[in-house]
Amino acid sequence: MKKSLIALAVLGAMVGGAQAQSSVTLYGKIDVSLMRNKVFGGTSQVTIESGTISGSRWGMMGSEDLGGGLKANFDLEQGFAVDTGAQSVAGNAFSRQSWVGLSGGFGEVRVGKPWTAYDDVSGAINAMFDSGFSVENNFFKSTGYNANPANTVRYSTPTFGGFSGAFSHSMDEVKNVNTDVNSVSIAYAGGPFAAGFGYQTEGLAAGGKTKYTRLSASYDLGAAVIKGLYGNVKNPGSFKTNEYSIGVDVPVSGALIVSAGYGYSKDNVASGDEKRKGLTLGAMYMLSKRTDVYVGLTDWDGKTAGTKTSGNTKYGFGMRHSF
């Protein structure tokens, strides 16, 4: 009897210890805004939109300590539209992320549907909070990459002297069709300076690859953070795009940040070179650590041979809550 009680006590301690070494967190962001949007050649319309600053999402992430510095991790994340309640991708239970992996002194490995390595640095230094107001997310071609393809293996290095890197490979899993996605990134953060380089290739069913390149940097002056980037997209044949932007974030107070940016993008195609340029201006005010309100304006246009061929003007305000 005593042996049985002792065995149960030991088993209970072991189970309790295992539970204490693992954790699961429910998290999310809810972002909704009221916008007026006027597209070139279309009409001006007022809409309620979801995910203007951050894509609305909810998810579950967890980690278990396996001992010896090794951990098992997972993340399941679903995107949704606040204005309609619909899934971001119909029929896809976890459209943003779904992966499991291991981490330790060697870095981290994720398998499933994580973000690509290029995505790590793609929007890290965009002005206007890398939002739906930023010039980069409105007319840059270098933001048109596949951010989280399925069937992905990803490796991230530890940080060495401020430097870190990542590589990801996504398989199409279709025989005799090469639409794999390969991605690599290198980032540096030290003191007031930060920079990142990303490169991603995406195979095309018709043959060849689309190649995305981005180089960006920022410097914190204290009174303001200056941001700049260069982007390039190459498709099979002669089609390519070069893009540039500069931005600034100004912390007016501990709760208020004002942001502005300007961007320029030029295509090189046989049918004619379209040039696009635009600007953005906005601000964010923190009501608390988890809730903020924001306002923004974006205006851009594209011209081919001096004739306007594309463009968009939008402005609005919204609120974002994190949990």
N, C-alpha and C positions, 0 to 999 in steps of 0.2 A: 504493500500500500504506500509506504513511504517512498519507495523507488518510483512508483507511478506519479506521485505528487511532484517529486523532484524533476522527473522527465517532462511533465507538463509545464512546470515553472521554467525550465530551460528553453523548451519550445516556444513558450509565450514570449520570453525575452528575445529570442532570435527573431520571431515574427515582428515584434515591436521595434527591434533595431532596424530590420529591413524596411519597415514602413517609414521610420524616421529618416532614412537615407534616400527616399524617393519623394517626388513631388509632382503634382499636376496643377497647372494654372489655367484658369479661364480668363480670356482677355478679349479686347475688341476696340473698335473705333466707330463712332457714328457721326457722319459728316453730312450736313444738309445745307443747301443755299438757295436763295432766290436770285435768279439771273435774268438779264436782258441780253439776248444774243442776236446779232445781225450778221448773216453770212452773205458774202458777195454773190449777187445774182439771185438772192432769196429775200425773205421778209424778216422783219424784226419781231422777235417773239419773247415773251416773258415765260420762264419755266422754273419749276422747282427741280433742282438737280442734287444728285448724291455723289459724294466723294470729290468735291472740288479741291480741297487741300490734301486729304488722305482718302484713299479708297475705303469705303465703309466695309467693315469685316468683323467677324468674330472667330475665335479659334481656341484650341486647347494645346498647350505645350507641356512637356514633362521631361524630367531627368531622373535617372537612378544612378547612385554611386555604386560602382562595381568593385571599388577598392583599387589600391595602387595607382590612384590618379586617373583611372579610366571611368568614363560615364557613358551610359546609354541615353540617347535623347530622341525626342520626336516632336513634330509640330503638324497639326491639322488645322488649316485656315480656310474659311469660306468667305467669299466676297458677296455682297448683296447691295441692292438699291434701296435706300431709305424711302424714297418717294413712292415706290410701288411694292416694296417687300420682296421683289423677285430676286432669284439667284443671279449673280453676275454672268455665269455661264449656265444656261438651262440644262438640267440633268446632271450637272457636275457638282457632287456633294462638297468637294474641297478644291475650288477652282484656283485659289491663290497658292496654297502650299499643302503638301502631304508627303512627309518623309520620315525616315527613321535612320539613326546613325550612331556613331561612336566618336567620343572626343577624349583627348588626353594631352600629354606633353608633345605628341607628334602633330597636333593640330586637330582637325575635325573632318570626318567623312559623313556625307549625307547621301541617301539613296531613295529615289522616288520622284517627287515633283518639287524640288527646291528652286529658288531663284538662281539664275545663271551668274557666273563670275563677273561678266560684263555689267550686269545689273547693279552690282555692288558700287560701282563708281559712276554709272550713267547719270543719275540724278543727284548725286551727293553734293554737288557744288552749284546746282541751278539756283538762280535768284527766285524771289517770290515763293520761297518755301517748297520748290519743286512741285508746284501745284498746277491745277488746270488753268491758272492765270499766266504761268511762266511762258516766255516766248519759245523756249525749247520744246515744251509739251504741246504747243499750238501748231508750229509749222516746221520744226526740224525733222529731217528724214532719219537722223541718227537715233531718234527715240522710237523708231518703228520696228525695233527688233523683237524677237520672241523672248519675253522676259522669264518665263517659267515653263519650258517645255516638259512633256512627260518623259518617263523612262530615262532619268538623269542620274549620273554618278558625279558627285561633287567633292572636291578636296580643298580645304582652307588651311593655310599654314599658320603656325603660331606667329606672334609679332616679335620681330628682331630689331631692336634699336629704332622703333617707330615704323619699320617696314612690315608689310603683310602682303600675302598674295592668295590667289585662288584659281582653280581650274575646274571646268565642268564639261562633261560629255553627255549629250542626249541622243539616244538611238531612236531611229524611226521604226525599227522592227518590221520593216517591209522588205522582203527579198528583192534584190535587183533594183532597188530604188534608194538613192543616196540623198536623203534629206536630213541627215544628222546635223546637230547643232554643237559646235565646239566653241568654248569661251575661256578667256584668261584675263586676269586683272592683277595689277600691282598698285598698292596704295601706300602713302606715307603720311604720318601725322606726328608733328613734333613742335611743341611750343605754339607760336601763332601761325605756323605754316602747315598747309595740308595740300596734297596733290594725289591724283589718281590717273591710271592708264588702263583702258579696257579695249579688248579686241574680241570680236565674235564673228564666226562664219556660219551661214545657214545654207545647207544644200537645197537646190531647186529640183523639182521633179522633171523639169524640161532640160536639166543639165546645168552645170556651173554652180557658182555660189554667190550669195550676197555677203559682202564683208563690211562690218561696222567697226569703226575706230573712234575712240574718244580720249582726249587728253584734257584734264582740268586741274585748276589750282585755286587756292584761296589764301588770303592773308588777313589776320585779325589785327587791326590797328588800335583796338581798344574802343575808339569812338565809332568805328565802322568795320565791317568785314567786306573786303573787296574780292570779287569772284570773277573768274574768266575761264573759258573753255574753247576747244577746237574739236569739231566732229567731222567725220568723213564716211561716206557710204559709197561702195562700188558694187555695181551689178555686172553680169556678163555683158560683153560688148563695150560700147563707149560711154554708157550711162554712169555718171558719178556725181556726188554732191559734196560741196565743202561748206562748212558752217562755223560761225563764230558768235560768241556772245560775251557780254560783260555785265556784271551786276554788283549791287551793293546792299547790304543789310545794315540798318542803323538802329541800335538799341536806344530808343529815346528814354526808356526807364526800365526798371526790372520787369515790368509787365507788358510794355508796348515796344513792338519792333516795326519799323517802316522798311519796305524793300522795293527796289526798282531794278529793271534790267532792260537791255537792248540787244537784239539779235539780228544776224544777217545770214542768209542761206542762198546758195547759188547752184543750180543744176547745170550739168554739161551733157546735153542730149542732142541727137541729130535733128529732132523736130524743133529745136529752139531752146535757148537757155532762159529759164525762169529765175528771176531774182526776187527773193522775199526778205522783207525787213519789217521790224516791229518793235514795240516797247510794251512794258508792263509796269504798273505801279500799284502798291497796296500796303496794307498794314494788318497786324495781328495783335490782339489784346488778350492777355491771359486773365480770365476771371478767377481761376484757381489752378492747381497743378494739373488737373485733368480736363478742364473746360476752357475753351477759348472762342472768341468771335473774330471775324475777319472781314475785310472789304478789299476789292480789287478791280482793276481795269486793265484790259488788254486790247491793243489795236495793232493790226498788221495787214500788209497787202503784198501781193505778188504781181510782177509785171514781166511780160515777154515782149521783146522788141518795143519797149516803151508803152505797151498797152496793158492795162490792168486785167489780170486773168484769174485772180483769187484774192481772198481776204476775209477778215472777220473782225468785228468789234464786239466786245462783251464786257459787261460790268455787273457787279452784284455784291451781295454780302451773305454771310452764313455763320453757322456755329458748328463746333466740333467737340465731341465728348469722348474721352477714353476711359476704359474700365479694365 
